[in-house]
Amino acid sequence: MSLLPFKSKYKPSNTLDLKCCRALVITTSHGSLDKLDPDSGTVIKKGKPTGVYASEMTDPYYVFLDAGMDVDIASIQGGEIPIEPGSLNIPLRTEYDKRYIMDPLAQRKVKNSLKIDDLDFRDYDIIMMAGGWGAAYDLAQSSVLSKKVSEAYEAGKILGGICHGGLGFIGAVKPDGSPLVEGVKMTAVTDRQVKQLGIGLTPKHPETELRREGADFKCNSKGLVEFFNDHVEVDEQHRIVTGQNQKGGVEASDRALMLLHKLSA
């Protein structure tokens, strides 16, 4: 793996055999960095292209695939998934991004992603939600996603989020009706990183939203540049694994596999 400070140095174990299990990677369907009216939520000004940050989708996809799992890729609206421009380019490209570029099957899955409405999340053992700026526009806002994440949680499935993917937990509830994230140890992209990257116009900020719903928010804020930091949080009691930013995809996915193996033993 690259030693560049904005890439993960974590290497998955690659020792688990989970051929009988299924995983679902969920992404945004929103492809532009728009300015929205704060009251109505309507677009005031169309922004530059955005979408899922590539490695936050490719990292979990291949980590799960390499464990023998059957892996599906879905999005909020289904169909072609927008990818953050530049996130597949050198030097941001990860080892799993390189595999994706050479993988026609994975590319077809991304071009023709499943629509979350058409899926029963309880059919999967692990559900991992990818981030990217686009996720700020449609993950927390999707009542369908909230309902299905709630159902998966109640069914004892392992749930995860990377960076802005943590917004997919917002609105979901525990069986008693309380916020799903309440009291759960979690991480996601920090308000500090959002501010440092200068993209505060997005409608939802993961750290703010998770703290508001009562999450026990954890993060690594050492150093001057948040983009270089890395942290993965595992709440085994609640079966939730989250990664702080783009560097957390590989580790979060591998830790989710290890948790599945442990709980299945």
TORKOL-4160 file (C-alpha; in steps of 0.2 Angstrom, whole numbers, padded with zeros to 4 digits, m for minus):
265
<pt num="1" X="0000" Y="0000" Z="0000"/>
<pt num="2" X="0005" Y="0018" Z="m0003"/>
<pt num="3" X="0015" Y="0027" Z="0010"/>
<pt num="4" X="0007" Y="0044" Z="0005"/>
<pt num="5" X="m0001" Y="0052" Z="0020"/>
<pt num="6" X="m0019" Y="0053" Z="0013"/>
<pt num="7" X="m0019" Y="0034" Z="0009"/>
<pt num="8" X="m0021" Y="0020" Z="0022"/>
<pt num="9" X="m0006" Y="0009" Z="0026"/>
<pt num="10" X="m0018" Y="m0005" Z="0033"/>
<pt num="11" X="m0017" Y="m0022" Z="0025"/>
<pt num="12" X="m0032" Y="m0034" Z="0027"/>
<pt num="13" X="m0029" Y="m0051" Z="0035"/>
<pt num="14" X="m0035" Y="m0060" Z="0019"/>
<pt num="15" X="m0037" Y="m0076" Z="0030"/>
<pt num="16" X="m0056" Y="m0077" Z="0032"/>
<pt num="17" X="m0067" Y="m0088" Z="0021"/>
<pt num="18" X="m0084" Y="m0081" Z="0021"/>
<pt num="19" X="m0091" Y="m0089" Z="0005"/>
<pt num="20" X="m0108" Y="m0092" Z="0012"/>
<pt num="21" X="m0110" Y="m0074" Z="0016"/>
<pt num="22" X="m0116" Y="m0058" Z="0007"/>
<pt num="23" X="m0111" Y="m0040" Z="0008"/>
<pt num="24" X="m0119" Y="m0024" Z="0002"/>
<pt num="25" X="m0110" Y="m0008" Z="m0002"/>
<pt num="26" X="m0121" Y="0007" Z="m0003"/>
<pt num="27" X="m0117" Y="0024" Z="m0011"/>
<pt num="28" X="m0124" Y="0041" Z="m0015"/>
<pt num="29" X="m0133" Y="0045" Z="m0031"/>
<pt num="30" X="m0130" Y="0063" Z="m0030"/>
<pt num="31" X="m0118" Y="0070" Z="m0043"/>
<pt num="32" X="m0115" Y="0089" Z="m0040"/>
<pt num="33" X="m0109" Y="0100" Z="m0026"/>
<pt num="34" X="m0125" Y="0111" Z="m0025"/>
<pt num="35" X="m0129" Y="0126" Z="m0015"/>
<pt num="36" X="m0146" Y="0123" Z="m0007"/>
<pt num="37" X="m0159" Y="0134" Z="0001"/>
<pt num="38" X="m0158" Y="0130" Z="0019"/>
<pt num="39" X="m0177" Y="0131" Z="0022"/>
<pt num="40" X="m0184" Y="0122" Z="0007"/>
<pt num="41" X="m0169" Y="0111" Z="0002"/>
<pt num="42" X="m0171" Y="0116" Z="m0016"/>
<pt num="43" X="m0155" Y="0119" Z="m0027"/>
<pt num="44" X="m0151" Y="0138" Z="m0027"/>
<pt num="45" X="m0135" Y="0135" Z="m0038"/>
<pt num="46" X="m0129" Y="0120" Z="m0047"/>
<pt num="47" X="m0111" Y="0115" Z="m0042"/>
<pt num="48" X="m0097" Y="0106" Z="m0049"/>
<pt num="49" X="m0097" Y="0087" Z="m0051"/>
<pt num="50" X="m0095" Y="0076" Z="m0036"/>
<pt num="51" X="m0102" Y="0059" Z="m0030"/>
<pt num="52" X="m0094" Y="0044" Z="m0020"/>
<pt num="53" X="m0076" Y="0045" Z="m0016"/>
<pt num="54" X="m0069" Y="0030" Z="m0027"/>
<pt num="55" X="m0059" Y="0021" Z="m0013"/>
<pt num="56" X="m0074" Y="0022" Z="m0001"/>
<pt num="57" X="m0083" Y="0011" Z="m0013"/>
<pt num="58" X="m0069" Y="0000" Z="m0020"/>
<pt num="59" X="m0060" Y="m0003" Z="m0004"/>
<pt num="60" X="m0075" Y="m0012" Z="0004"/>
<pt num="61" X="m0080" Y="m0020" Z="m0012"/>
<pt num="62" X="m0064" Y="m0029" Z="m0014"/>
<pt num="63" X="m0060" Y="m0033" Z="0004"/>
<pt num="64" X="m0077" Y="m0042" Z="0005"/>
<pt num="65" X="m0074" Y="m0050" Z="m0012"/>
<pt num="66" X="m0057" Y="m0057" Z="m0007"/>
<pt num="67" X="m0065" Y="m0065" Z="0008"/>
<pt num="68" X="m0076" Y="m0075" Z="m0004"/>
<pt num="69" X="m0092" Y="m0065" Z="m0001"/>
<pt num="70" X="m0105" Y="m0062" Z="m0014"/>
<pt num="71" X="m0105" Y="m0043" Z="m0015"/>
<pt num="72" X="m0118" Y="m0031" Z="m0022"/>
<pt num="73" X="m0117" Y="m0012" Z="m0025"/>
<pt num="74" X="m0132" Y="m0001" Z="m0023"/>
<pt num="75" X="m0136" Y="0017" Z="m0022"/>
<pt num="76" X="m0150" Y="0028" Z="m0017"/>
<pt num="77" X="m0158" Y="0030" Z="m0034"/>
<pt num="78" X="m0150" Y="0015" Z="m0043"/>
<pt num="79" X="m0142" Y="0016" Z="m0060"/>
<pt num="80" X="m0125" Y="0024" Z="m0063"/>
<pt num="81" X="m0116" Y="0030" Z="m0048"/>
<pt num="82" X="m0107" Y="0047" Z="m0049"/>
<pt num="83" X="m0089" Y="0046" Z="m0044"/>
<pt num="84" X="m0079" Y="0061" Z="m0037"/>
<pt num="85" X="m0069" Y="0068" Z="m0051"/>
<pt num="86" X="m0050" Y="0065" Z="m0048"/>
<pt num="87" X="m0053" Y="0052" Z="m0034"/>
<pt num="88" X="m0047" Y="0038" Z="m0046"/>
<pt num="89" X="m0032" Y="0048" Z="m0052"/>
<pt num="90" X="m0015" Y="0047" Z="m0046"/>
<pt num="91" X="m0009" Y="0050" Z="m0033"/>
<pt num="92" X="m0026" Y="0047" Z="m0024"/>
<pt num="93" X="m0029" Y="0030" Z="m0033"/>
<pt num="94" X="m0028" Y="0016" Z="m0021"/>
<pt num="95" X="m0023" Y="m0002" Z="m0025"/>
<pt num="96" X="m0042" Y="m0007" Z="m0025"/>
<pt num="97" X="m0045" Y="0008" Z="m0036"/>
<pt num="98" X="m0032" Y="0000" Z="m0048"/>
<pt num="99" X="m0042" Y="m0016" Z="m0048"/>
<pt num="100" X="m0058" Y="m0007" Z="m0051"/>
<pt num="101" X="m0051" Y="0001" Z="m0067"/>
<pt num="102" X="m0046" Y="m0016" Z="m0074"/>
<pt num="103" X="m0062" Y="m0024" Z="m0068"/>
<pt num="104" X="m0077" Y="m0024" Z="m0081"/>
<pt num="105" X="m0089" Y="m0033" Z="m0070"/>
<pt num="106" X="m0086" Y="m0021" Z="m0055"/>
<pt num="107" X="m0088" Y="m0007" Z="m0068"/>
<pt num="108" X="m0105" Y="m0014" Z="m0074"/>
<pt num="109" X="m0111" Y="m0015" Z="m0056"/>
<pt num="110" X="m0107" Y="0003" Z="m0053"/>
<pt num="111" X="m0115" Y="0009" Z="m0070"/>
<pt num="112" X="m0130" Y="m0002" Z="m0066"/>
<pt num="113" X="m0131" Y="m0001" Z="m0047"/>
<pt num="114" X="m0146" Y="m0008" Z="m0038"/>
<pt num="115" X="m0159" Y="0003" Z="m0031"/>
<pt num="116" X="m0160" Y="0002" Z="m0012"/>
<pt num="117" X="m0179" Y="0002" Z="m0013"/>
<pt num="118" X="m0178" Y="m0015" Z="m0022"/>
<pt num="119" X="m0167" Y="m0024" Z="m0008"/>
<pt num="120" X="m0170" Y="m0032" Z="0008"/>
<pt num="121" X="m0155" Y="m0027" Z="0019"/>
<pt num="122" X="m0159" Y="m0042" Z="0030"/>
<pt num="123" X="m0153" Y="m0053" Z="0016"/>
<pt num="124" X="m0135" Y="m0047" Z="0019"/>
<pt num="125" X="m0123" Y="m0051" Z="0032"/>
<pt num="126" X="m0113" Y="m0034" Z="0031"/>
<pt num="127" X="m0120" Y="m0017" Z="0025"/>
<pt num="128" X="m0106" Y="m0004" Z="0022"/>
<pt num="129" X="m0111" Y="0014" Z="0017"/>
<pt num="130" X="m0098" Y="0023" Z="0007"/>
<pt num="131" X="m0095" Y="0042" Z="0008"/>
<pt num="132" X="m0090" Y="0056" Z="m0003"/>
<pt num="133" X="m0097" Y="0074" Z="m0004"/>
<pt num="134" X="m0113" Y="0067" Z="m0014"/>
<pt num="135" X="m0118" Y="0057" Z="0002"/>
<pt num="136" X="m0121" Y="0073" Z="0011"/>
<pt num="137" X="m0136" Y="0076" Z="m0001"/>
<pt num="138" X="m0145" Y="0060" Z="0000"/>
<pt num="139" X="m0140" Y="0047" Z="0013"/>
<pt num="140" X="m0148" Y="0056" Z="0029"/>
<pt num="141" X="m0162" Y="0062" Z="0018"/>
<pt num="142" X="m0168" Y="0045" Z="0012"/>
<pt num="143" X="m0182" Y="0038" Z="0023"/>
<pt num="144" X="m0180" Y="0022" Z="0013"/>
<pt num="145" X="m0162" Y="0020" Z="0019"/>
<pt num="146" X="m0167" Y="0024" Z="0037"/>
<pt num="147" X="m0180" Y="0011" Z="0037"/>
<pt num="148" X="m0169" Y="m0003" Z="0029"/>
<pt num="149" X="m0155" Y="0001" Z="0040"/>
<pt num="150" X="m0166" Y="0000" Z="0055"/>
<pt num="151" X="m0173" Y="m0017" Z="0049"/>
<pt num="152" X="m0155" Y="m0023" Z="0047"/>
<pt num="153" X="m0150" Y="m0018" Z="0064"/>
<pt num="154" X="m0165" Y="m0026" Z="0072"/>
<pt num="155" X="m0160" Y="m0042" Z="0062"/>
<pt num="156" X="m0143" Y="m0042" Z="0070"/>
<pt num="157" X="m0133" Y="m0038" Z="0054"/>
<pt num="158" X="m0116" Y="m0029" Z="0054"/>
<pt num="159" X="m0118" Y="m0011" Z="0049"/>
<pt num="160" X="m0104" Y="0001" Z="0043"/>
<pt num="161" X="m0100" Y="0018" Z="0036"/>
<pt num="162" X="m0085" Y="0026" Z="0029"/>
<pt num="163" X="m0082" Y="0045" Z="0030"/>
<pt num="164" X="m0099" Y="0054" Z="0025"/>
<pt num="165" X="m0106" Y="0036" Z="0024"/>
<pt num="166" X="m0110" Y="0038" Z="0042"/>
<pt num="167" X="m0124" Y="0049" Z="0037"/>
<pt num="168" X="m0133" Y="0034" Z="0032"/>
<pt num="169" X="m0137" Y="0030" Z="0050"/>
<pt num="170" X="m0146" Y="0047" Z="0053"/>
<pt num="171" X="m0165" Y="0044" Z="0055"/>
<pt num="172" X="m0163" Y="0025" Z="0058"/>
<pt num="173" X="m0169" Y="0019" Z="0075"/>
<pt num="174" X="m0167" Y="0005" Z="0087"/>
<pt num="175" X="m0182" Y="m0007" Z="0090"/>
<pt num="176" X="m0187" Y="0004" Z="0105"/>
<pt num="177" X="m0189" Y="0019" Z="0094"/>
<pt num="178" X="m0173" Y="0028" Z="0100"/>
<pt num="179" X="m0160" Y="0035" Z="0087"/>
<pt num="180" X="m0150" Y="0020" Z="0081"/>
<pt num="181" X="m0134" Y="0029" Z="0084"/>
<pt num="182" X="m0138" Y="0035" Z="0102"/>
<pt num="183" X="m0124" Y="0028" Z="0114"/>
<pt num="184" X="m0115" Y="0020" Z="0100"/>
<pt num="185" X="m0096" Y="0022" Z="0098"/>
<pt num="186" X="m0094" Y="0029" Z="0080"/>
<pt num="187" X="m0083" Y="0040" Z="0069"/>
<pt num="188" X="m0085" Y="0049" Z="0053"/>
<pt num="189" X="m0078" Y="0063" Z="0044"/>
<pt num="190" X="m0075" Y="0077" Z="0056"/>
<pt num="191" X="m0082" Y="0095" Z="0056"/>
<pt num="192" X="m0064" Y="0101" Z="0056"/>
<pt num="193" X="m0059" Y="0091" Z="0040"/>
<pt num="194" X="m0075" Y="0098" Z="0031"/>
<pt num="195" X="m0069" Y="0115" Z="0036"/>
<pt num="196" X="m0051" Y="0113" Z="0031"/>
<pt num="197" X="m0057" Y="0106" Z="0014"/>
<pt num="198" X="m0068" Y="0122" Z="0012"/>
<pt num="199" X="m0084" Y="0113" Z="0007"/>
<pt num="200" X="m0096" Y="0118" Z="0021"/>
<pt num="201" X="m0110" Y="0121" Z="0009"/>
<pt num="202" X="m0116" Y="0103" Z="0010"/>
<pt num="203" X="m0132" Y="0101" Z="0019"/>
<pt num="204" X="m0126" Y="0088" Z="0031"/>
<pt num="205" X="m0110" Y="0086" Z="0041"/>
<pt num="206" X="m0108" Y="0069" Z="0049"/>
<pt num="207" X="m0100" Y="0074" Z="0065"/>
<pt num="208" X="m0113" Y="0087" Z="0069"/>
<pt num="209" X="m0127" Y="0075" Z="0064"/>
<pt num="210" X="m0121" Y="0060" Z="0073"/>
<pt num="211" X="m0117" Y="0070" Z="0089"/>
<pt num="212" X="m0135" Y="0078" Z="0088"/>
<pt num="213" X="m0143" Y="0060" Z="0088"/>
<pt num="214" X="m0132" Y="0055" Z="0103"/>
<pt num="215" X="m0118" Y="0045" Z="0096"/>
<pt num="216" X="m0102" Y="0043" Z="0106"/>
<pt num="217" X="m0092" Y="0051" Z="0093"/>
<pt num="218" X="m0073" Y="0046" Z="0092"/>
<pt num="219" X="m0060" Y="0053" Z="0080"/>
<pt num="220" X="m0042" Y="0056" Z="0078"/>
<pt num="221" X="m0038" Y="0075" Z="0077"/>
<pt num="222" X="m0020" Y="0075" Z="0079"/>
<pt num="223" X="m0009" Y="0086" Z="0068"/>
<pt num="224" X="m0013" Y="0101" Z="0057"/>
<pt num="225" X="m0021" Y="0092" Z="0043"/>
<pt num="226" X="m0036" Y="0082" Z="0046"/>
<pt num="227" X="m0036" Y="0074" Z="0029"/>
<pt num="228" X="m0020" Y="0064" Z="0034"/>
<pt num="229" X="m0028" Y="0057" Z="0050"/>
<pt num="230" X="m0036" Y="0040" Z="0052"/>
<pt num="231" X="m0047" Y="0031" Z="0064"/>
<pt num="232" X="m0058" Y="0016" Z="0064"/>
<pt num="233" X="m0071" Y="0013" Z="0078"/>
<pt num="234" X="m0079" Y="m0004" Z="0081"/>
<pt num="235" X="m0094" Y="m0005" Z="0093"/>
<pt num="236" X="m0095" Y="m0024" Z="0095"/>
<pt num="237" X="m0111" Y="m0023" Z="0106"/>
<pt num="238" X="m0121" Y="m0014" Z="0092"/>
<pt num="239" X="m0112" Y="m0022" Z="0078"/>
<pt num="240" X="m0107" Y="m0006" Z="0070"/>
<pt num="241" X="m0090" Y="m0002" Z="0062"/>
<pt num="242" X="m0085" Y="0015" Z="0055"/>
<pt num="243" X="m0071" Y="0024" Z="0047"/>
<pt num="244" X="m0066" Y="0042" Z="0050"/>
<pt num="245" X="m0062" Y="0047" Z="0032"/>
<pt num="246" X="m0056" Y="0040" Z="0015"/>
<pt num="247" X="m0041" Y="0032" Z="0024"/>
<pt num="248" X="m0053" Y="0020" Z="0034"/>
<pt num="249" X="m0061" Y="0010" Z="0020"/>
<pt num="250" X="m0049" Y="m0005" Z="0020"/>
<pt num="251" X="m0048" Y="m0006" Z="0039"/>
<pt num="252" X="m0066" Y="m0004" Z="0043"/>
<pt num="253" X="m0071" Y="m0017" Z="0030"/>
<pt num="254" X="m0058" Y="m0029" Z="0037"/>
<pt num="255" X="m0064" Y="m0026" Z="0055"/>
<pt num="256" X="m0082" Y="m0029" Z="0049"/>
<pt num="257" X="m0076" Y="m0046" Z="0042"/>
<pt num="258" X="m0068" Y="m0051" Z="0058"/>
<pt num="259" X="m0083" Y="m0046" Z="0068"/>
<pt num="260" X="m0094" Y="m0056" Z="0057"/>
<pt num="261" X="m0082" Y="m0071" Z="0059"/>
<pt num="262" X="m0082" Y="m0069" Z="0077"/>
<pt num="263" X="m0101" Y="m0068" Z="0079"/>
<pt num="264" X="m0104" Y="m0083" Z="0067"/>
<pt num="265" X="m0092" Y="m0094" Z="0077"/>
